């Protein structure tokens, strides 16, 4: 599996999955500005993967 670093499809999908704080929504839409943002985006991606797995299991 290849990962394109500029692929933001998961970010748009995650924005529609649940409500977010204004700072998280801005990060998901605008992108990373520094190390702290990169760390937070990584945390949000892990949460997205967890919710996506849960959603897929409910669909089966």
URURNOR-V326851 format. One record per backbone hydrogen bond with DSSP energy under -0.5 kcal/mol. NH is the residue of the N-H (numbers start at 0). CO is the residue of the C=O. Records with the same first field share a line. If there is no record, write none. Layout:
NH->CO, CO
//
This chain:
3->1
4->2
6->3
7->5
11->7
12->8
13->9
14->10
15->11
16->12, 13
17->13
24->20
25->21
26->22
27->23
28->24
29->25
30->26
37->33
38->34
39->35
40->36
41->37
42->38
43->39
44->40
45->41
46->42
47->43
48->44
49->45
50->46
51->47
52->48
53->49
54->50
55->51
56->52
57->53
58->54
59->55
//
